[in-house]
Amino acid sequence: MFGVNDPAIATAVRLYVKLLRADRAVLARVERSLAPHGLTPTQLGVLEALLHKGSLTHRDLGRKVLTSAGNMTDVIDKLAARGLVARVRDHCDRRQVHVALTEAGQALIQRVFPCHAADIAAALSGLSACEQHRLGELLRKLGQTAASQCERTAGGMESDTT
């Protein structure tokens, strides 16, 4: 690999490319299956989070679906324009605004989510149940390690592993 003499670094870079390719392949499949419903994966994530968790603030939704505050506002605006979600002011603290499913939003997510879940299962069917479980463990470990390294670097500490 050009400019990389350390085999561990070269292996990590190749793994990173494979991870991105797998992510893009699964995401492309998901996007195609959601398009007939006029939904993006992030919009579906918002509807699904609201279905399972009840009304949430913009901030909580952003954390659940892993998107920025600015993007979350745009996503919620588009869902609200379609009548799928509503913004509701908190009665105790009027500064707080919660997002809740409307009846139309609940009907849509209840109709779409089972097909979406089955599509994801089909996308991952190249792995056995045991492999899927192990991959889940490895990805959690990878995410936690990367996040903690990022936090240490942001706090002014250099990572010992780099």
N, C-alpha and C positions, 0 to 999 in steps of 0.2 A: 504494500500500500504506500503510495507516494508520501514521503515526508514522515512516515511512522515506522520506527524501528522496533518498538515494543510490541511483541506478539499479543499481549493482553489488551493493549489499546486497539490493535487491529481487529481482534475478535469482538471487542465491545462495539466498535463502529459497524462491523458487519451485522451484529445482532440488532443494533439500533435500526439499521436499514430494513431488516426483516420485520421488526416490530411495526415500523411505519407502513410497510407494504401490506401487512396483515390488517392493520387498522383501516387503511384506505379501502381494501377489498371488502371488508365487512361493512364499513360505512357506506360505500357505494351501493351495496345490496339493500341496506336499510333505507337509504334515500329513495331508491327506486320503488320500494314497497310502500313508502309513506306518501309519495308524490300524488297518487290518485285521491288521497284524502286531503290534499292541500297542506300537508304538515312537513316541517323540517324535523330532524332528530331532536333539536333543542326544544322546539314547540311541544313535541310529543313528551319529552322529559318533564316539562313544566306540567302538562296535563296529568301525567302519570304521578308525579310527586303530589299534586293536589288531590288526586283520587285517593292515594294511600295515606297521606299525612293530614289532609284537611287544609284549611286556609293557612297561608304562609306569607311572610313579608317578602319583599323583593330580595332583600339580603339573604334570607334563608333559602329562597328558591335558587338564587345564584350559586350558593354553596352546594345545593343538592344536584344541580345540573351542570356544575363546573363551568360557569360562564361569567363574564364581567358584568358589573353593574350597568354599564352603558348598553351592552347587548341585551341584558335582561329587560331593560325598559322597552327596547324595540320589540322584543319577542312578546312581551305582555301587551303592548299597544296593538300588535297585529292580532293576537288572540282575542283581545277585548273588542276590536273592530268587527270581528266575526261573531261576537256574542258568545264566545266559549268560556271566557273568564270575566270576572268583575272585580274592580277595586273597591274595597270596603274600609272606611275609616274605623279605627279602634275607638270604641265608645269611652274607654277610660283615658286613653292618650291619643288625642286627635292627630298628633304628629305621625303616629304609626298608621301605615296603610297596609292592609292585608289583601292578598289576591285569593279569590275563591272560584271554584268551578261554578258555572251556570248549569242549568238543566241540560242545555244543548251541549255544553262541554263534557258533562258527565256521560251523556249518551254516546258522544263520539269516542271518548277514551275507552269506555266499556266495550264498544264495538270493535275498535281498532287494536287495542292492546293485546288481546289473545293472538291475533294474526301476527302482530309484531314480534311477540315473544316466540312464537313458532318459527318465524323467519330467522330470528337470531339463533335459535337452536339448530336450524338447518345449516346456517352459515358456519356453525362450530362443530357440525357433525363429522368433520374430518378427524376429530379427536375423540377418543373414548371418554367415558364418564370419569375414569380415573385420571386421564391426561388433562381433562378440563379442570378437575379439582386441583391437580398439581399446578397447572398453569395459573389458576386463580391465586394460589398461595404465593407463587413466584412473583406474579405481577403486584400483589399487595406489598411484598417485601421490597421489590424494586421501587415502587412508588413511595413507600415510607422512607427508604434510604435516600432517594433523590430529594425528597422534600426536606429531610433533616439536614442534608448537606447544603441545600439552598438556604435554609434558615441560618445555619452556622456562618455561611459566607456573607449573607446579608447583615448578620450581626457583627461583622468585622473579624470573624475567626476563619482561618484557612482550613480547608479539609485536609485531614491526614492521608486520605486515600487518593488524592490527585497529584 
